[in-house]
Amino acid sequence: MPTAPLPQFPAGFRWGVSTSAYQIEGAAEAGGRGTSIWDTFARSPGRIADGSTGDVACDHYHRYREDIALLAGLGVTAYRFSVAWPRVQPTGTGPAHPDGLDFYDRLVDELLAHDVDPVATLYHWDLPQPLEDAGGWLARDTAARFAAYADLVAARLGDRVRLWITLNEPFVHMSLGYGTGLHAPGRTLLFDAFPVAHHQLLGHGLAVAALRARSGSPVAIANNYSPVRTIGETDADRAAAAAYEALHNRLFTDPLLGRGYPEGTIGDPSVVHDRDLAVIAAPIDVLGVNYYNPTGVRAPREGSPLPFELVPLGGYPRTAFDWPVAPDGLHELLGWLHRTYGDALPPVEITESGCAYDDAPDADGRVHDPERIAYLDGHLRAVRAALHEGIDVRGYFVWSLLDNWEWAEGFTKRFGLVHVDYATRTRTPKSSYAWLRDVVTAARRKPER
């Protein structure tokens, strides 16, 4: 357990927690909600580790007031949630379903009533199934459909949402959903998935314009980043690490900040039309950074279809996902972004940072998770070190408020500050919840001047 007090944080630093719609909302058929690619994927045998679906998840749709009370008790200043596209537009096109917008209207008002800033992510991987049937993110039209959806949401919520996030982790969605098939929609295109990258980024740029037309609030994107560490000392190892860094970290950042696509990452140049890169590079106010761990990379084995091989990193504690707990990687990443993009880099917010452990109630009904406390303590210290070096980090969001339905892992991985009994949906704050509450309370009382 940490013993030394955390360093102070600047006044106005945003303290938050994050969730996503499909992972917590449930109510799969309530209010006219349409089918998403994750509904289809989860209902396909063998896709999910425990055979579960997100049909009920944490039942947040019906329990959102209870969950917002937990946010208020935690003392955070912001809540990052996602809007379910199929709940707003059941088929991905046409007018908004009033019941869907009504739910998010109530959610936002409840947050504001508890002095919690609503931070809305428009796309957290739950594409309406009819759009996937028409080509999904491989189809250019999906970018236009996304912008139209963004306009509908902003027209209703734009006066109250405090920060917009267009896309969540487009690299992960491309690589696992369209590259390897481990996530929805389950396609296995490997490097032929490049159009998914371009059309997501194009949709982002078009959505930025739609949001700015409807709302005066800042606009961001949330990218997943992983510091790349070369395993081996050969030129081939270094080339492999550079190739992976271009794919994971630069493919979705260089074009956002006006640099175009990194060399060697465009699979099909015909996908990129005139003016696309200008649309993608529309100025953003914040760069969201989702960080979980660094990645070890070396040269691929002979015959591999990939130009790199991923290697587990030793020397770190491990989470239940077998991910290394590496706060130094977050410090390294923030420095890399600062050095690589210089004045083009907007202010940064850590929009996801968290860890999965096999948390369970003790005999007294309490849930003790000292590993998560140590994780958060280390990563907050990494952020504070970056601030001390002059890197403009404006906030930190913990993933996640609740134990939830963890994509292909189903209910087998727990990331929450709050334990959820999946049989009863009973919420029990863990010891990490109390620890973070005390940290946030102290930080808001005595911010750095």
C-alpha positions in Angstrom: 0.0 0.0 0.0 1.3 3.5 -0.8 2.4 5.5 2.3 3.9 8.7 0.9 1.3 11.4 0.1 0.8 12.2 -3.6 2.3 15.4 -4.9 -0.1 18.3 -5.5 -1.9 18.8 -8.8 -2.7 22.1 -10.5 -5.9 24.0 -9.9 -8.6 22.9 -12.4 -7.1 19.5 -12.9 -9.9 17.2 -14.1 -10.5 14.1 -11.9 -12.8 11.6 -13.6 -13.8 8.0 -14.2 -14.8 6.4 -17.5 -17.3 3.8 -18.7 -18.8 2.8 -22.1 -22.3 2.1 -23.1 -22.3 -1.5 -24.2 -20.2 -2.5 -21.2 -22.6 -1.2 -18.6 -26.0 -0.1 -19.9 -27.8 -3.4 -20.6 -31.4 -2.8 -21.6 -30.5 -4.2 -25.0 -34.0 -3.7 -26.4 -35.3 -0.9 -24.3 -36.4 2.4 -25.9 -36.2 1.2 -29.4 -32.5 0.5 -29.3 -31.2 -1.2 -32.4 -28.7 -4.1 -32.8 -25.0 -3.3 -32.6 -22.1 -5.3 -34.0 -21.3 -6.3 -30.4 -24.8 -7.7 -29.9 -24.2 -9.8 -33.0 -20.7 -10.8 -32.1 -21.5 -11.7 -28.5 -24.4 -13.9 -29.5 -22.2 -15.9 -31.8 -21.0 -19.1 -30.1 -17.3 -19.2 -29.1 -16.7 -15.5 -29.4 -16.9 -14.5 -25.7 -14.8 -16.2 -23.0 -17.7 -17.0 -20.6 -20.4 -17.1 -23.3 -22.1 -14.0 -21.9 -23.5 -11.0 -23.6 -24.0 -7.3 -22.8 -27.8 -7.6 -22.9 -28.0 -6.7 -19.2 -24.4 -5.9 -18.3 -24.5 -3.7 -15.2 -28.1 -2.6 -15.9 -26.9 1.0 -15.8 -29.8 2.1 -18.0 -32.1 1.5 -15.1 -29.7 2.2 -12.3 -28.0 5.4 -13.6 -29.1 7.5 -10.6 -27.5 5.0 -8.2 -24.3 5.1 -10.2 -24.2 8.9 -10.4 -24.6 8.9 -6.6 -21.5 6.8 -6.5 -19.7 9.3 -8.7 -20.8 12.1 -6.4 -19.6 10.2 -3.4 -16.2 9.7 -5.1 -15.8 13.4 -5.4 -14.7 13.4 -9.1 -15.3 16.4 -11.2 -16.1 14.6 -14.5 -17.7 11.4 -15.8 -16.7 10.0 -19.2 -19.5 7.9 -20.6 -20.3 6.9 -24.2 -23.5 7.3 -26.2 -24.8 4.1 -27.8 -25.2 4.9 -31.5 -27.9 2.2 -31.9 -29.9 3.7 -29.0 -29.9 7.1 -30.8 -30.2 5.8 -34.4 -31.4 2.2 -34.3 -30.3 1.6 -38.0 -27.4 4.1 -38.1 -29.4 6.4 -40.4 -32.4 8.7 -40.3 -33.9 10.7 -37.4 -33.0 10.1 -33.8 -35.2 7.8 -31.7 -36.6 10.1 -29.0 -36.4 7.5 -26.3 -32.6 7.1 -26.8 -31.9 10.8 -26.7 -34.2 11.1 -23.7 -32.1 8.7 -21.7 -28.9 10.6 -22.3 -30.8 13.9 -21.6 -31.7 12.5 -18.2 -28.2 11.2 -17.6 -26.5 14.5 -18.4 -29.0 16.5 -16.2 -28.4 14.1 -13.3 -24.7 14.5 -13.6 -24.9 18.3 -13.6 -27.3 18.2 -10.6 -24.4 16.5 -8.7 -21.7 18.9 -10.0 -20.1 16.3 -12.3 -19.1 17.4 -15.8 -20.5 15.2 -18.5 -17.8 14.0 -20.9 -19.5 12.3 -23.9 -17.8 9.8 -26.2 -19.8 9.4 -29.4 -18.3 6.1 -30.5 -17.1 3.3 -28.3 -17.2 0.5 -30.8 -20.9 -0.2 -30.9 -21.6 0.4 -34.7 -25.2 -0.2 -35.7 -25.4 -3.6 -37.3 -27.1 -2.3 -40.5 -24.1 -0.1 -41.2 -21.8 -3.1 -40.7 -23.9 -5.0 -43.2 -23.3 -2.2 -45.7 -19.6 -2.4 -45.2 -18.9 -1.0 -41.7 -15.9 1.2 -41.4 -14.5 -0.3 -44.6 -17.1 1.8 -46.3 -16.5 5.6 -46.8 -20.2 6.3 -46.3 -19.9 5.2 -42.6 -17.8 8.4 -42.0 -20.7 10.5 -43.2 -23.2 8.6 -41.2 -21.1 9.1 -38.1 -21.1 12.9 -38.7 -24.8 12.9 -39.1 -25.2 11.0 -35.8 -22.8 13.4 -34.1 -25.0 16.3 -35.2 -28.1 14.6 -33.7 -26.5 14.1 -30.4 -25.0 17.6 -30.2 -28.2 19.2 -31.2 -29.8 17.7 -28.0 -26.9 17.7 -25.6 -24.5 20.4 -26.9 -25.5 23.0 -24.4 -24.6 20.8 -21.4 -21.8 18.3 -22.4 -18.5 19.8 -21.2 -16.1 17.8 -23.4 -16.8 15.8 -26.5 -14.8 12.8 -27.5 -15.4 11.6 -31.1 -13.9 8.1 -31.2 -12.5 5.7 -28.6 -9.3 3.8 -29.5 -9.7 3.7 -33.2 -6.4 1.6 -33.4 -7.8 -1.1 -31.2 -11.1 -1.1 -33.0 -9.3 -1.5 -36.4 -6.7 -4.0 -35.2 -8.9 -6.3 -33.1 -12.2 -5.8 -34.8 -11.2 -5.8 -38.5 -7.6 -7.0 -38.4 -7.5 -10.1 -36.2 -11.2 -10.7 -35.5 -10.9 -10.9 -31.8 -13.5 -8.2 -31.4 -16.6 -7.2 -33.2 -17.3 -7.3 -36.1 -14.9 -10.3 -36.2 -13.2 -9.6 -39.6 -9.6 -10.9 -40.2 -8.1 -8.6 -42.8 -4.7 -7.9 -41.2 -3.1 -5.0 -43.1 -6.0 -4.8 -45.5 -7.9 -3.1 -42.7 -6.3 0.3 -43.5 -9.6 1.7 -44.9 -11.0 1.3 -41.4 -8.3 3.6 -40.1 -8.9 6.2 -42.7 -12.7 6.2 -42.5 -12.7 6.4 -38.7 -10.3 9.4 -38.9 -12.4 10.9 -41.7 -15.6 10.4 -39.6 -13.8 12.1 -36.7 -12.9 15.1 -38.8 -16.5 15.4 -40.1 -17.8 15.0 -36.6 -15.6 17.8 -35.3 -17.3 20.2 -37.7 -20.7 19.0 -36.7 -20.0 19.3 -33.0 -18.5 22.8 -33.4 -21.7 23.9 -35.3 -23.9 22.8 -32.4 -21.8 23.2 -29.2 -19.2 25.6 -27.8 -17.6 22.8 -25.7 -14.1 21.5 -26.5 -13.6 18.5 -28.8 -11.2 15.6 -28.4 -10.4 12.1 -29.6 -9.3 9.2 -27.3 -6.4 7.2 -28.7 -4.8 4.2 -27.2 -1.0 4.5 -26.9 1.7 2.0 -25.9 5.4 2.9 -25.6 7.4 0.6 -27.8 10.4 -1.1 -26.4 12.8 -2.8 -28.7 13.7 -6.4 -27.7 17.0 -7.3 -29.3 19.9 -5.3 -30.7 19.8 -6.0 -34.4 18.8 -3.6 -37.2 15.9 -5.9 -37.9 14.7 -5.6 -34.3 14.8 -1.8 -34.4 13.0 -1.8 -37.8 10.3 -4.0 -36.3 9.9 -1.7 -33.3 9.7 1.4 -35.6 7.0 -0.4 -37.8 4.9 -1.2 -34.7 5.2 2.4 -33.3 4.1 3.8 -36.7 1.1 1.5 -36.7 0.0 1.7 -33.0 1.0 5.2 -32.0 1.5 7.4 -35.1 -1.2 6.1 -37.6 -3.9 7.8 -35.6 -1.9 10.8 -34.4 0.2 12.1 -37.3 -2.8 12.8 -39.5 -4.8 14.4 -36.7 -1.9 16.9 -36.1 -1.4 17.7 -39.8 1.5 15.4 -40.7 -0.4 13.0 -42.9 0.0 9.2 -42.6 3.4 7.7 -41.5 5.4 6.2 -44.3 4.5 2.6 -45.0 1.1 2.6 -43.3 -1.2 3.4 -46.2 -2.4 0.1 -47.6 -4.6 1.4 -50.4 -3.9 5.0 -51.5 -7.1 5.2 -53.5 -9.0 5.3 -50.2 -7.6 8.7 -49.4 -9.5 11.4 -51.4 -8.5 15.0 -52.1 -9.1 17.2 -49.0 -9.5 14.1 -46.7 -6.3 14.9 -44.8 -7.4 18.5 -44.3 -10.7 17.3 -42.8 -8.9 14.9 -40.5 -6.5 17.6 -39.3 -9.3 19.9 -38.1 -8.0 21.4 -34.8 -8.9 19.6 -31.6 -8.8 21.1 -28.2 -7.6 18.0 -26.2 -5.8 14.8 -27.1 -7.3 11.9 -25.0 -4.6 9.4 -24.0 -5.7 5.8 -23.0 -2.7 4.0 -21.5 -2.4 0.5 -20.0 1.0 -0.8 -20.7 4.2 -0.7 -22.9 4.8 -3.2 -25.7 7.9 -5.2 -26.3 8.7 -5.7 -30.0 11.4 -7.6 -32.0 11.9 -8.8 -35.5 9.4 -11.4 -36.7 10.1 -15.0 -37.1 10.6 -16.3 -40.7 7.3 -16.7 -42.5 5.3 -14.4 -40.2 2.6 -12.3 -42.0 3.5 -9.4 -39.8 6.6 -7.1 -39.9 7.1 -7.4 -36.1 6.6 -9.8 -33.2 5.2 -8.7 -29.8 7.1 -9.9 -26.8 5.9 -10.0 -23.2 7.9 -7.6 -21.0 9.4 -9.0 -17.8 10.3 -7.3 -14.6 6.9 -5.9 -13.7 3.9 -7.0 -11.6 1.1 -8.4 -13.7 -2.7 -7.7 -13.8 -5.3 -10.4 -14.2 -5.1 -9.6 -17.9 -1.4 -10.5 -17.6 -0.5 -6.9 -18.6 2.6 -5.4 -17.0 1.9 -2.7 -14.4 4.3 0.0 -15.7 3.7 3.5 -14.5 7.1 4.4 -16.0 5.5 3.7 -19.4 3.0 6.4 -18.9 5.7 8.9 -18.0 7.7 7.7 -21.1 4.6 8.0 -23.3 3.8 11.6 -22.3 7.4 12.5 -22.9 7.3 10.9 -26.3 4.2 12.8 -27.3 5.7 16.0 -26.1 9.0 15.5 -28.0 7.4 14.1 -31.2 4.7 16.6 -31.8 6.0 19.7 -30.0 3.8 22.8 -30.4 1.3 20.8 -32.5 0.3 18.7 -29.5 -2.8 20.0 -27.8 -3.3 19.7 -24.0 -3.5 16.1 -23.0 -6.0 14.3 -20.7 -5.5 10.7 -19.6 -9.0 9.4 -20.6 -8.4 5.8 -19.5 -6.0 4.3 -17.0 -6.8 1.2 -15.0 -6.2 -2.4 -14.2 -8.1 -5.7 -13.8 -7.8 -7.9 -10.8 -9.8 -10.9 -9.5 -11.6 -8.8 -6.8 -14.2 -10.5 -4.6 -15.9 -9.6 -1.4 -14.3 -10.9 1.9 -16.3 -12.6 4.6 -17.2 -9.2 5.9 -18.7 -8.2 2.6 -15.9 -5.7 1.8 -13.8 -5.7 -1.3 -10.1 -5.0 -0.7 -8.0 -4.3 -3.8 -4.6 -3.0 -2.6 -3.1 -3.8 -6.1 -5.4 -1.3 -7.7 -4.5 1.3 -5.1 -0.8 0.8 -5.8 -1.5 1.0 -9.6 -3.4 4.3 -9.3 -0.8 5.8 -7.0 2.0 4.9 -9.4 0.3 6.2 -12.5 -0.8 9.5 -10.8 2.8 10.0 -9.8 3.8 9.5 -13.4 1.4 12.2 -14.5 2.7 14.5 -11.8 6.3 13.9 -13.0 5.2 14.8 -16.5 3.5 18.0 -15.3 6.8 18.9 -13.5 8.6 18.6 -16.8 6.2 21.1 -18.4 4.0 18.7 -20.3 0.4 20.0 -20.4 -1.7 17.3 -18.8 -5.1 18.5 -17.8 -6.9 15.5 -16.3 -6.9 11.8 -15.3 -9.8 9.4 -15.8 -9.8 6.0 -14.1 -11.1 3.0 -16.0 -13.5 2.2 -14.7 -16.2 3.2 -12.3 -17.8 -0.2 -12.3 -16.8 -3.8 -12.9 -18.4 -4.4 -16.3 -18.7 -6.6 -19.4 -15.2 -6.7 -20.7 -15.7 -7.3 -24.4 -14.4 -10.7 -25.5 -13.5 -11.6 -21.9 -17.2 -11.2 -20.9 -17.6 -10.9 -17.1 -14.2 -12.5 -16.3 -12.2 -9.3 -15.8 -12.9 -6.7 -13.2 -11.6 -3.1 -13.7 -14.0 -1.3 -11.4 -13.6 1.0 -8.4 -17.0 -0.5 -7.5 -17.6 -4.2 -7.4 -20.7 -5.5 -9.2 -22.4 -8.8 -8.3 -23.5 -9.9 -11.7 -26.3 -12.1 -10.3 -27.9 -9.2 -8.4 -26.2 -6.2 -9.9 -25.5 -5.0 -6.4 -22.8 -2.3 -6.2 -20.1 -2.4 -3.5 -17.4 0.3 -3.4 -13.9 -1.3 -3.1 -11.1 0.0 -1.0 -9.7 1.7 -4.1 -12.8 3.8 -4.3 -12.2 5.1 -0.7 -8.6 5.7 -1.5 -9.3 7.7 -4.7 -12.0 9.7 -2.9 -9.5 10.8 -0.3 -6.9 11.7 -3.0 -9.5 13.7 -5.0 -10.8 15.4 -1.9 -7.3 16.5 -0.8 -6.4 17.6 -4.3 -9.5 19.7 -4.7 -8.9 21.3 -1.3 -5.3 22.2 -1.8 -4.5 22.4 -5.5 -1.1 23.5 -6.7 -0.9 27.3 -7.2 
